[in-house]
Amino acid sequence: QRNSVTTCKIIMVLYFIGLGLGDEKDITVKGLEAVRGCARCYLEHYTAILGVDREKLEKFYGVPVLEADRDMVETQADKIIDGADKENVAFLVVGDVFAYHSLAWPLFSTTQVS
């Protein structure tokens, strides 16, 4: 018999996670597990405002949550994305993750009418 060595390539992830519309407990179980496995978590904090403050999210999730304001999301998104190939990063959004958000605009297509 031959001895074989299995090699694994660990892939890090940039998660987009919807938090629901109410409070810190509206996140799905899978979403919560992903958040707890991330080195950095950013909360999109200008398109919609969650009904609880960041500190309450941090206490329930068990990890620090950084607020990403409009300027960060639209002009400094590289700060969020940088390092996602080395560690898991979460981008948390109020409501449904498939709704339009500036960081994810290349991934999701929407039409906006003024």
C-alpha distances in whole Angstrom, upper triangle without the diagonal:
4,7,9,13,15,19,22,25,28,31,34,37,41,42,45,46,49,51,54,57,58,57,54,52,52,49,46,44,41,43,44,40,40,43,42,38,40,41,45,47,50,52,54,58,61,60,60,61,59,61,60,60,57,57,56,53,52,52,51,48,47,47,49,51,52,55,55,59,60,60,56,55,57,57,54,51,49,49,48,45,44,41,40,37,36,37,38,42,44,47,49,52,55,55,52,50,50,54,55,54,55,51,50,52,50,47,50,53,57,60,63,67,69
4,6,10,12,16,19,22,25,28,32,34,38,39,43,44,47,49,52,56,57,55,52,51,51,47,45,42,39,42,42,38,38,41,40,36,38,39,42,44,47,50,52,55,58,58,58,58,57,59,58,57,54,54,54,51,50,50,49,46,45,45,47,48,50,53,52,56,57,57,53,52,54,54,51,48,46,46,45,42,41,38,37,34,33,35,36,39,42,45,47,50,53,53,50,48,48,52,53,52,52,49,47,50,47,45,48,51,54,58,60,64,67
4,7,10,13,16,20,22,26,29,32,36,37,40,42,45,47,49,53,54,52,49,48,48,45,42,40,37,39,39,36,35,38,36,33,35,36,39,41,44,47,49,53,55,55,55,56,54,56,55,54,51,51,51,48,46,47,46,43,42,41,44,45,47,50,49,53,54,54,50,49,51,51,48,46,43,44,42,39,38,35,34,31,30,31,33,36,39,42,44,47,50,50,48,45,46,50,51,49,50,46,45,47,45,43,46,49,53,56,59,62,65
4,6,10,13,16,19,22,25,28,32,34,37,38,42,44,46,50,51,50,46,46,45,42,39,37,34,36,37,33,32,35,34,30,32,33,36,38,41,44,46,49,52,52,52,53,51,54,52,52,48,49,49,45,44,45,44,40,40,39,41,42,44,47,46,50,51,51,47,46,48,48,45,42,40,40,39,36,35,32,31,28,27,28,30,33,36,39,41,44,47,47,45,42,43,46,47,46,46,43,41,44,42,39,42,46,49,52,55,59,61
4,6,10,13,16,19,22,25,29,31,34,36,39,41,44,47,49,47,44,43,43,39,37,35,32,33,34,30,29,32,31,27,29,29,33,35,38,41,43,46,49,49,49,50,48,51,49,48,45,45,46,42,41,42,41,37,37,36,38,39,40,43,43,46,48,47,44,43,45,45,42,39,37,37,35,33,32,29,27,24,23,25,26,30,33,36,38,41,44,44,42,40,40,44,44,43,43,40,38,41,39,37,40,43,47,50,53,56,59
4,7,10,13,16,19,22,26,27,31,32,36,37,40,44,45,44,40,40,40,36,34,31,28,30,31,27,26,29,28,24,26,27,30,32,35,38,39,43,46,45,46,46,45,47,46,45,42,43,43,39,38,39,38,34,34,33,35,36,37,40,40,43,44,44,41,40,42,42,39,36,34,34,33,30,29,26,25,22,21,22,23,27,29,33,35,38,41,41,39,36,37,40,41,40,40,36,35,38,36,33,36,40,43,47,49,53,55
4,7,10,13,16,19,23,25,28,30,33,35,38,42,43,42,39,38,38,34,32,30,27,28,29,26,24,27,26,22,23,24,27,29,32,35,37,40,43,43,43,44,42,45,44,43,40,40,41,37,36,37,36,32,32,31,33,34,35,37,37,40,41,41,38,36,38,38,36,33,30,31,29,26,26,22,21,18,17,19,20,24,27,30,32,35,38,39,37,34,35,38,38,37,37,33,32,35,33,31,34,37,41,44,46,50,53
4,6,9,13,16,19,21,25,26,30,32,35,38,40,38,35,35,34,31,29,27,23,25,25,22,20,23,23,19,20,21,24,26,28,31,33,37,39,39,39,40,39,42,40,39,36,37,37,34,32,34,33,29,29,27,29,30,31,34,33,37,38,38,34,33,35,35,32,30,27,28,26,23,23,20,18,15,15,16,17,20,23,26,29,32,35,35,33,30,31,34,35,33,33,30,29,32,30,28,31,34,37,41,43,47,49
4,6,10,13,16,18,22,24,28,30,33,36,38,37,34,33,33,29,28,26,23,23,24,21,19,21,21,18,18,19,21,23,26,29,30,34,36,36,37,38,37,40,38,37,34,35,35,32,31,33,32,28,28,26,27,28,29,31,30,34,35,34,31,30,32,32,29,26,24,24,23,20,19,16,15,12,11,13,14,18,20,23,26,29,32,33,31,28,29,32,32,30,30,27,26,28,26,25,28,31,34,38,40,44,46
4,7,10,13,15,19,21,25,27,30,33,35,33,30,30,30,26,25,23,20,20,21,18,16,18,18,14,14,15,18,20,22,25,27,31,33,33,34,34,33,36,35,34,30,31,32,28,27,29,28,24,24,22,24,24,25,28,27,31,32,32,28,27,29,29,27,24,22,22,20,17,17,14,12,9,9,10,11,14,17,20,23,26,29,30,28,25,26,29,30,28,28,24,23,27,25,23,26,30,33,36,38,42,44
4,7,10,12,16,18,22,24,27,30,32,31,28,28,28,24,23,22,18,18,19,17,14,16,17,13,13,14,16,17,20,23,24,28,30,30,31,31,31,34,32,32,28,30,30,26,25,28,27,23,23,21,22,22,23,25,24,28,29,29,25,24,26,26,24,21,19,19,17,14,14,12,9,7,8,9,9,12,14,17,20,23,26,27,25,22,23,26,26,24,24,21,20,23,21,19,22,26,29,33,35,38,40
4,7,10,13,15,19,21,25,28,29,28,25,26,25,21,21,20,16,16,17,15,12,13,14,11,9,10,12,14,16,19,21,24,27,27,28,28,27,30,29,28,25,26,27,23,22,24,24,20,20,18,19,19,19,22,21,24,25,25,22,21,23,23,21,18,16,16,14,11,12,9,6,5,6,5,5,8,11,14,17,20,23,24,23,19,21,24,24,22,22,18,18,21,20,18,21,25,27,31,33,36,38
4,6,10,12,16,18,21,24,26,25,22,23,22,18,18,18,14,13,15,13,10,11,13,10,9,10,11,12,14,16,18,21,24,23,24,25,24,27,26,26,23,24,25,21,20,23,22,18,19,17,18,17,17,19,18,22,23,23,20,18,21,21,19,15,15,15,12,10,11,10,6,7,8,7,5,6,8,11,14,16,20,21,19,16,17,20,20,18,19,15,14,18,17,15,18,21,24,28,29,33,35
4,7,10,13,16,19,22,24,23,21,22,21,17,17,18,15,12,14,14,10,11,13,11,9,11,10,10,11,13,14,18,20,20,21,22,21,25,24,23,20,22,23,19,19,22,21,17,19,16,16,15,15,16,15,18,19,20,16,14,17,18,16,12,12,12,9,7,10,9,6,8,10,9,6,5,6,7,11,13,17,18,16,13,15,17,17,15,15,11,11,14,14,12,15,19,21,25,26,29,31
4,6,10,12,15,18,20,20,17,18,17,13,13,14,11,9,11,11,8,8,12,10,9,11,10,9,10,12,13,16,19,18,19,19,19,22,21,21,18,21,21,17,17,20,18,15,17,15,16,14,15,16,15,18,19,20,17,15,18,19,17,14,15,15,11,10,13,13,9,12,13,11,8,6,5,6,8,11,14,15,13,10,12,15,15,13,15,12,11,14,15,12,14,18,20,23,25,28,30
4,7,10,13,15,18,18,16,17,15,12,12,14,12,9,12,13,10,10,14,13,12,14,12,10,10,10,10,14,16,15,15,17,16,19,19,19,17,20,20,16,17,20,18,15,18,16,16,14,14,14,13,16,17,18,16,13,16,18,17,13,15,15,11,11,15,15,12,15,17,14,11,9,6,5,6,7,11,11,10,6,9,11,12,10,12,10,8,12,13,11,12,15,17,20,21,25,27
4,6,9,12,15,14,13,13,11,8,9,11,9,6,9,11,8,8,12,13,12,15,13,10,10,10,10,14,16,15,14,15,14,17,17,17,15,18,17,13,15,17,15,13,16,15,15,13,14,14,14,17,18,20,18,15,18,21,19,16,18,18,14,15,18,18,15,18,19,16,13,10,7,6,5,6,9,9,8,6,9,11,13,12,14,13,11,15,16,14,14,17,18,22,22,26,27
4,6,9,11,12,11,12,9,7,8,11,11,8,10,13,11,11,14,16,15,18,16,12,12,10,10,13,15,13,12,13,11,14,15,16,15,18,16,13,16,18,15,14,17,16,17,14,15,15,15,17,18,20,19,16,19,22,21,18,20,20,17,17,21,21,18,21,23,20,16,14,10,9,6,5,6,5,5,5,8,9,12,11,14,14,13,15,17,15,14,17,17,20,21,24,25
4,7,8,8,7,8,6,5,8,11,11,8,9,13,12,11,14,16,15,18,16,12,12,10,11,12,14,13,11,11,8,11,11,13,12,15,13,10,13,15,12,11,15,15,15,13,15,14,15,17,18,21,20,17,20,23,22,20,22,21,18,20,23,23,20,24,24,21,18,15,12,10,7,6,5,6,7,8,12,12,14,14,17,16,16,18,21,19,18,20,20,23,23,26,27
4,6,8,8,9,5,6,8,12,13,11,12,15,15,14,17,19,19,22,20,16,15,13,13,14,15,14,11,11,9,10,12,14,15,17,15,13,16,17,15,14,18,18,19,16,18,17,17,19,20,23,22,20,22,26,25,23,25,25,21,23,26,27,24,27,28,25,21,19,15,14,10,8,6,4,6,9,12,12,15,15,18,18,17,20,22,20,18,21,20,22,22,24,26
4,7,9,10,7,9,12,15,17,14,15,19,19,17,20,22,22,24,22,18,17,13,13,13,14,13,9,9,7,8,10,13,14,17,15,13,17,18,16,16,20,20,20,17,19,17,18,18,19,23,22,20,23,26,26,24,27,26,23,25,28,29,26,30,31,28,24,22,18,16,12,10,6,5,8,11,14,13,15,15,19,20,19,21,24,22,20,22,20,22,21,23,24
4,7,8,6,9,12,15,18,15,15,19,19,18,20,23,23,25,23,19,18,15,15,15,16,15,11,10,7,6,8,11,13,15,13,12,16,16,14,15,19,19,20,17,19,18,19,20,21,25,24,22,25,28,28,26,29,28,25,27,30,30,28,32,32,29,25,23,19,18,14,12,9,9,12,15,17,16,19,19,22,22,22,24,27,25,24,26,24,26,25,27,27
4,5,6,8,12,14,17,14,13,17,18,15,17,20,20,22,20,17,16,13,15,14,16,16,13,10,7,6,6,9,11,12,9,8,12,12,10,12,15,16,17,15,17,16,18,19,21,25,24,22,25,28,27,25,28,27,24,26,29,29,27,30,30,27,24,21,18,17,13,12,10,10,14,16,19,18,21,20,23,23,23,25,28,26,25,27,26,28,27,30,30
4,6,7,10,12,14,12,10,14,15,12,14,17,17,19,17,14,14,12,14,14,17,17,14,12,8,8,7,9,9,10,7,5,9,9,7,8,11,13,14,12,15,15,17,19,22,24,23,22,25,27,26,24,27,25,22,24,26,26,24,28,27,24,21,19,15,15,11,12,10,12,14,15,19,19,21,20,23,22,22,25,28,26,25,28,27,29,29,31,32
4,6,8,9,12,11,9,13,14,13,14,17,18,21,19,16,17,15,17,18,20,20,17,15,11,11,10,13,13,13,10,9,12,11,8,9,13,15,16,15,18,18,20,22,25,28,26,24,28,30,29,27,29,27,24,26,28,28,26,29,29,25,22,20,17,17,13,14,12,12,15,16,19,20,23,22,25,24,24,27,29,27,26,28,28,31,30,33,34
4,6,9,12,10,10,13,14,13,15,18,19,21,20,17,17,15,16,17,19,18,15,14,11,11,11,14,14,16,13,11,14,14,11,12,15,17,18,16,19,18,20,22,23,27,25,23,26,29,28,26,28,27,23,25,28,28,25,28,29,25,22,20,16,16,12,12,10,9,11,13,16,17,20,19,23,22,21,24,26,24,23,25,25,27,27,30,31
4,7,8,6,6,10,11,10,12,15,15,18,17,14,15,13,15,16,19,18,15,15,12,13,13,15,14,16,13,10,13,14,11,10,13,14,16,14,17,17,18,21,22,25,23,21,25,27,26,23,25,24,21,22,25,24,22,25,25,22,18,16,13,13,10,10,10,9,10,11,15,16,18,18,21,20,19,22,24,22,21,24,24,27,27,30,31
4,5,5,6,9,10,10,12,14,16,19,18,16,17,16,17,19,22,21,19,18,15,17,17,18,18,19,16,14,16,16,13,12,15,16,18,17,20,20,21,24,25,28,26,24,27,29,28,25,27,26,22,23,26,25,22,24,25,22,18,17,14,15,12,13,13,11,11,12,15,17,20,19,23,21,20,23,25,21,21,24,24,27,28,31,33
4,5,5,6,9,10,11,13,15,18,18,16,18,18,20,22,25,24,22,21,18,19,19,20,19,20,17,14,16,16,12,11,14,15,18,18,21,22,23,26,28,30,28,26,29,31,30,27,28,27,23,24,26,25,22,24,24,21,17,17,15,16,14,16,16,15,15,15,18,20,23,22,25,24,22,26,27,24,24,27,27,31,32,35,36
4,5,5,6,9,10,11,13,16,17,15,17,17,19,22,25,24,22,22,19,21,20,22,20,21,19,16,17,18,15,12,15,15,18,17,20,21,22,25,27,29,26,24,27,30,28,25,26,25,21,21,24,22,19,21,21,18,15,15,13,14,13,15,16,15,14,14,16,19,21,21,24,22,20,23,24,21,21,25,26,29,30,34,36
4,5,5,6,9,10,11,14,14,12,14,13,15,18,21,20,19,19,16,18,18,18,17,18,16,13,14,16,13,10,13,13,15,14,17,18,19,21,23,25,23,21,24,26,24,21,23,22,18,18,21,20,17,19,20,17,13,12,10,11,9,11,13,13,12,11,14,16,19,18,20,18,17,21,22,19,19,23,24,27,28,31,33
4,5,5,6,9,10,13,13,11,14,14,16,18,22,21,20,19,16,18,16,17,15,16,14,11,11,12,9,7,10,10,13,13,16,17,19,22,24,26,24,22,26,28,25,23,24,22,19,20,22,21,18,21,20,17,13,13,10,12,11,13,14,14,15,14,17,19,21,20,23,21,20,24,25,22,23,26,27,30,31,34,35
4,6,5,6,9,13,14,12,15,16,19,21,25,24,23,22,20,21,20,20,18,18,17,14,14,14,12,9,11,11,14,15,18,20,21,24,27,28,25,24,27,29,27,24,24,23,20,20,22,20,17,19,19,15,12,13,11,14,13,16,17,18,17,16,19,22,24,22,24,22,21,25,26,23,24,27,29,32,33,36,38
4,5,5,7,10,11,10,13,14,17,20,23,22,22,21,19,21,20,20,18,19,18,14,14,16,14,10,12,11,14,13,16,18,19,22,24,25,22,21,24,26,23,20,21,20,16,16,18,17,14,16,15,12,9,9,8,11,11,14,16,17,16,14,17,20,21,20,21,19,18,22,22,20,21,25,26,30,31,34,36
4,5,5,9,8,7,10,11,14,17,20,20,19,19,17,19,17,17,14,15,14,11,10,12,11,7,9,8,10,10,12,14,16,19,22,23,20,19,22,24,21,19,20,18,14,15,17,16,14,16,16,12,9,8,6,9,9,12,14,16,16,14,18,19,21,19,20,18,18,21,23,20,21,25,26,30,30,33,35
4,6,8,9,9,13,14,17,20,23,24,23,21,19,21,19,18,15,15,15,12,10,11,10,6,7,6,10,11,14,17,18,22,25,26,23,22,26,27,24,22,22,20,17,18,19,17,15,17,16,12,10,10,9,13,12,16,18,19,19,18,21,23,24,22,24,21,21,25,26,24,25,29,30,33,34,37,38
4,7,9,10,13,16,19,21,25,25,25,24,22,24,22,21,18,18,18,15,13,15,14,10,10,9,12,13,15,18,19,23,25,26,23,22,25,26,23,21,21,19,16,16,17,15,13,14,13,9,7,9,9,13,14,17,19,21,21,18,21,24,25,23,24,21,21,25,25,23,25,28,30,33,34,38,39
4,5,7,10,13,16,19,22,23,23,22,20,23,21,20,16,17,18,14,13,15,15,11,11,8,10,10,12,15,16,20,22,23,19,19,22,23,20,17,17,15,12,13,14,12,10,12,11,7,5,5,6,10,12,15,18,20,20,17,20,22,23,20,21,18,18,22,23,21,23,26,28,32,32,36,37
4,7,10,14,17,19,22,24,24,23,22,24,22,20,17,17,18,15,13,16,16,13,12,8,9,10,11,15,16,19,22,22,18,18,22,22,19,17,16,13,11,12,12,10,9,12,10,6,6,6,8,12,13,17,20,22,22,20,23,24,25,22,22,19,20,23,24,23,25,28,30,33,34,37,38
4,7,10,13,15,19,20,20,20,19,22,20,18,14,15,17,14,12,15,15,12,12,8,7,7,8,11,12,16,18,18,15,15,18,19,15,14,13,11,8,10,11,10,9,12,11,8,7,5,6,9,11,14,17,20,20,18,21,22,22,19,19,16,17,21,22,21,23,26,27,30,31,34,35
4,7,10,12,16,17,17,16,15,18,16,15,11,13,14,11,10,13,13,10,11,8,7,5,6,9,10,13,16,17,14,13,17,18,15,13,14,12,9,11,13,12,11,15,14,11,9,6,5,6,7,11,13,16,17,15,18,19,19,16,16,14,15,19,20,19,21,24,25,28,28,31,32
4,6,9,12,14,14,13,13,17,15,13,10,13,14,11,11,15,15,13,14,11,9,6,5,6,6,10,12,13,10,10,14,15,13,11,12,10,7,10,13,13,12,16,16,14,12,8,6,5,6,9,12,15,16,13,17,17,16,13,13,11,13,17,18,18,19,22,23,25,25,28,29
4,6,9,11,10,10,10,13,12,11,8,12,13,10,11,14,14,12,14,12,10,7,6,5,6,8,11,13,11,10,14,16,14,12,15,13,10,13,16,17,16,20,20,17,15,11,8,6,5,6,8,12,13,12,15,15,15,12,13,12,13,16,19,18,18,21,21,24,23,26,26
4,6,7,8,9,10,13,13,13,11,15,16,13,14,18,18,16,18,16,14,10,9,6,5,6,8,11,9,7,11,13,13,11,14,13,11,13,16,18,17,21,22,19,17,13,10,7,6,5,8,11,12,11,13,12,12,8,9,9,11,14,16,16,16,18,18,20,19,22,23
4,6,7,6,8,12,12,11,10,14,15,13,15,18,18,17,19,17,15,11,9,6,6,5,7,10,10,9,12,14,14,13,17,15,14,17,19,21,20,24,25,22,20,16,14,11,9,8,8,12,14,14,16,14,14,11,12,12,14,16,19,19,19,21,20,22,20,22,22
4,5,7,10,13,14,13,13,17,18,16,18,21,21,21,23,21,19,15,13,9,8,6,6,9,10,9,11,14,14,14,18,17,16,18,21,24,23,26,27,25,23,19,17,13,12,10,10,13,15,14,16,14,12,10,11,12,15,15,19,20,19,20,18,19,17,19,19
4,7,10,13,15,15,15,19,19,18,20,23,22,22,24,22,21,17,15,12,10,9,8,12,12,10,12,15,16,15,19,19,17,19,22,25,23,27,28,26,24,20,17,13,12,9,8,10,12,12,13,11,9,8,9,12,13,13,17,17,16,17,15,16,14,16,16
4,7,10,12,13,13,17,17,15,18,21,20,20,22,21,20,16,15,12,12,11,11,15,15,13,15,18,19,18,21,21,19,21,24,26,24,28,29,27,24,20,17,14,11,8,6,8,11,12,14,11,11,10,12,14,15,16,20,19,18,19,17,18,16,18,18
4,6,8,9,10,14,14,13,16,18,17,18,20,19,18,14,14,11,12,11,12,16,16,15,17,20,20,19,23,21,19,22,25,27,25,29,30,27,24,21,17,14,11,9,7,10,13,14,17,14,15,13,15,17,18,19,23,22,21,22,21,22,20,22,22
4,6,7,9,12,11,10,13,15,14,15,18,17,16,13,14,12,13,13,15,19,18,17,20,22,22,21,24,23,20,23,26,27,25,29,29,26,23,20,16,14,11,9,6,9,12,14,17,15,16,15,17,18,19,21,24,23,22,24,22,24,22,25,25
4,7,10,12,10,10,14,15,14,16,18,19,18,15,16,14,16,16,18,22,21,20,23,26,25,24,27,26,23,26,29,30,28,32,32,29,26,23,20,18,14,12,9,11,15,17,20,18,20,19,21,22,23,25,28,27,25,27,25,27,25,27,27
4,7,8,7,7,11,11,11,13,15,16,15,13,14,13,16,16,19,22,21,21,24,26,25,24,27,25,22,25,28,28,27,31,31,27,24,22,18,17,14,13,11,13,17,18,21,20,22,20,22,22,24,26,29,28,27,29,28,29,28,30,30
4,6,6,7,9,10,11,13,14,14,12,10,12,10,14,14,17,20,19,19,22,24,23,22,25,23,21,24,26,26,26,29,29,26,23,20,18,16,13,14,12,15,19,19,23,22,22,20,22,22,23,26,29,28,27,30,29,30,29,31,31
4,5,5,6,9,10,10,12,11,9,7,8,8,11,13,16,18,17,17,21,22,21,20,22,19,17,21,22,23,22,26,25,22,20,17,15,14,11,12,12,16,18,18,22,21,22,19,20,20,22,24,27,26,26,29,28,30,29,31,31
4,5,5,6,9,10,10,10,8,8,10,11,14,16,20,22,20,21,24,25,23,23,25,22,20,23,24,24,24,27,26,23,21,19,17,16,14,16,16,19,21,21,25,25,25,23,24,23,25,28,30,30,30,32,32,34,33,35,35
4,5,5,6,8,10,11,10,10,13,13,16,18,21,24,22,22,26,27,26,25,27,24,22,25,26,26,25,29,28,24,22,20,17,17,14,15,15,17,20,20,24,24,25,23,25,24,25,28,31,30,29,32,31,34,33,35,35
4,5,5,6,8,8,8,7,10,11,14,17,20,22,20,20,23,25,23,22,24,21,19,21,23,23,22,25,25,21,18,16,13,13,11,12,12,15,17,17,21,21,22,20,22,21,22,25,28,26,26,29,29,31,30,33,33
4,6,5,5,5,5,6,9,11,15,17,21,22,20,20,24,25,23,22,23,20,18,21,22,21,20,24,23,19,17,15,13,14,12,15,15,18,20,19,23,24,24,22,23,22,23,27,29,27,28,31,31,34,33,36,36
4,6,5,7,8,10,13,15,18,21,24,26,24,24,28,29,27,25,27,24,22,24,25,25,24,27,25,22,20,18,16,17,15,17,17,20,22,22,26,26,27,25,27,26,27,30,32,31,31,34,34,36,36,38,39
4,6,8,10,11,15,16,19,22,25,27,25,24,28,30,27,26,27,25,22,24,26,25,23,26,25,22,19,18,16,17,14,16,16,18,20,20,24,24,26,24,26,25,26,29,31,29,29,32,32,35,34,37,38
4,6,8,9,13,15,17,20,23,25,22,22,26,27,25,23,24,22,19,21,23,21,20,23,22,18,15,14,12,14,12,14,15,17,18,18,22,23,24,22,24,22,23,26,28,26,27,30,30,33,33,36,37
4,7,9,13,16,19,22,25,26,24,24,27,29,26,24,25,22,20,22,23,21,20,23,21,17,15,15,14,16,14,17,18,20,22,21,25,26,27,25,26,24,25,29,30,29,29,33,33,36,36,39,40
4,6,10,13,16,19,22,23,20,20,24,25,22,21,21,18,16,18,19,18,17,20,18,14,13,12,11,13,13,16,17,20,21,20,24,25,25,23,24,22,23,26,28,26,27,31,32,35,34,38,38
4,7,10,13,16,19,20,17,18,22,22,20,19,19,16,14,17,18,17,17,20,18,15,14,12,11,12,12,15,17,20,21,20,24,24,25,22,22,20,22,25,27,26,27,30,31,34,33,36,36
4,7,9,13,16,17,14,15,19,20,17,16,17,14,12,15,17,17,16,19,19,15,14,11,9,10,9,12,14,17,18,17,21,21,21,18,19,17,19,22,24,23,24,27,27,30,29,32,33
4,6,10,13,14,11,12,16,16,14,13,15,12,10,14,15,15,15,19,19,16,14,11,10,10,10,12,14,18,19,17,21,21,20,17,17,15,18,21,23,22,23,26,26,29,28,31,31
4,6,10,11,9,10,13,15,13,12,15,12,11,14,16,18,17,21,21,19,17,13,12,10,9,11,12,16,18,16,20,19,18,15,15,14,16,19,21,22,22,24,24,26,25,28,28
4,7,8,6,6,10,11,9,9,12,10,9,12,14,16,16,20,20,18,17,13,11,9,9,10,12,16,17,15,18,17,15,12,11,10,13,16,18,19,19,21,21,24,22,25,25
4,6,5,6,9,10,10,10,14,12,12,15,17,20,19,23,24,22,20,17,15,12,12,12,13,17,18,17,19,17,15,12,11,11,15,16,19,20,20,22,21,23,21,23,23
4,5,5,6,8,9,10,13,13,13,15,18,21,20,24,25,24,22,18,17,13,14,13,14,17,18,17,18,16,13,10,9,10,13,14,17,18,18,19,19,20,18,20,20
4,6,5,6,7,9,12,11,12,15,16,20,20,23,25,23,23,19,18,15,16,16,18,20,21,19,21,19,16,13,10,11,15,15,18,20,20,21,21,22,20,22,22
4,6,6,4,6,9,8,8,11,13,16,16,20,21,20,19,15,15,12,14,14,17,20,20,18,20,19,16,12,10,9,13,15,17,18,19,21,21,23,22,24,24
4,6,6,5,9,9,8,10,13,16,16,19,21,19,18,14,13,10,12,12,14,17,17,15,16,15,12,9,6,6,10,11,13,15,15,17,17,19,18,21,22
4,6,6,10,11,11,12,15,18,18,21,23,22,21,18,17,13,15,14,17,19,19,17,17,16,13,9,6,7,10,10,12,15,15,16,17,18,17,20,20
4,6,8,9,11,12,14,17,18,20,22,22,21,18,18,15,18,18,20,23,23,20,21,19,16,13,10,9,13,13,14,17,18,19,20,21,20,23,23
4,5,6,8,9,10,14,15,17,19,19,18,15,16,14,16,17,20,23,23,20,21,20,18,14,11,10,13,14,15,17,19,21,22,24,23,26,26
4,5,5,6,8,12,12,15,17,16,16,12,13,11,13,14,18,20,20,17,18,18,15,12,9,6,10,12,12,14,16,18,19,22,21,25,25
4,5,5,5,9,10,12,14,14,15,12,13,12,16,17,21,23,23,19,20,21,18,15,12,9,12,14,14,16,18,20,22,25,25,28,29
4,6,5,8,10,13,14,13,14,11,12,12,15,17,20,23,23,20,22,22,20,16,14,11,14,16,17,18,20,23,24,27,27,30,30
4,6,8,8,11,13,11,11,8,9,8,11,14,17,20,19,16,18,19,17,14,12,9,12,14,15,16,18,21,22,25,25,28,29
4,6,6,9,11,10,10,8,9,9,13,15,19,21,20,17,18,19,18,14,13,9,11,14,14,14,17,20,22,25,25,29,30
4,6,8,9,9,11,9,12,13,16,19,22,25,24,20,22,23,21,18,16,13,15,17,17,17,20,23,25,28,29,32,33
4,5,5,6,8,8,12,13,17,20,24,26,25,21,23,25,24,20,19,15,17,20,19,19,22,25,28,31,32,35,36
4,5,5,6,6,9,11,15,18,21,23,22,18,20,22,21,18,18,14,15,18,17,16,19,23,25,29,30,33,35
4,6,8,9,12,15,18,21,25,26,25,21,22,25,24,21,20,17,17,20,18,18,21,24,27,31,32,36,37
4,7,9,13,16,19,22,26,28,26,23,25,27,26,24,23,19,20,23,22,21,24,28,30,34,35,39,40
4,6,10,13,16,20,23,25,24,21,23,25,25,22,22,18,19,22,22,21,24,27,29,33,34,37,39
4,7,10,13,16,20,21,20,17,20,22,22,20,20,16,17,20,20,18,21,25,27,30,31,35,36
4,7,10,13,17,19,18,15,18,19,19,16,17,13,14,18,18,17,19,22,24,28,28,32,33
4,6,10,13,15,14,12,15,16,16,14,15,12,12,16,17,15,17,21,22,25,26,29,31
4,7,10,12,12,9,12,13,13,10,11,9,10,13,15,14,15,18,19,22,22,26,27
4,7,9,10,8,12,12,13,10,13,11,11,15,17,15,16,19,19,22,22,25,26
4,6,7,6,9,9,10,8,11,11,11,13,16,15,14,17,16,19,19,22,23
4,7,8,11,10,11,10,13,14,14,16,19,17,16,18,17,19,19,21,22
4,7,9,8,11,11,15,15,14,16,19,17,15,17,16,18,18,20,22
4,5,6,9,10,14,14,12,14,17,14,12,14,14,16,17,20,22
4,5,8,8,11,11,9,11,13,11,10,12,13,16,17,20,22
4,6,8,11,12,9,10,12,9,7,9,10,13,14,18,20
4,6,10,11,9,10,12,11,8,9,8,11,11,15,17
4,7,9,7,7,10,9,7,8,7,9,9,13,15
4,6,5,6,10,10,8,10,10,12,12,16,17
4,5,5,8,10,10,11,11,13,13,16,17
4,6,8,9,10,12,13,16,16,20,21
4,6,5,6,9,11,14,15,19,21
4,5,5,7,8,11,12,16,18
4,6,7,10,13,15,18,21
4,7,10,14,16,19,22
4,7,10,13,16,19
4,7,10,13,17
4,6,10,13
4,7,10
4,7
4
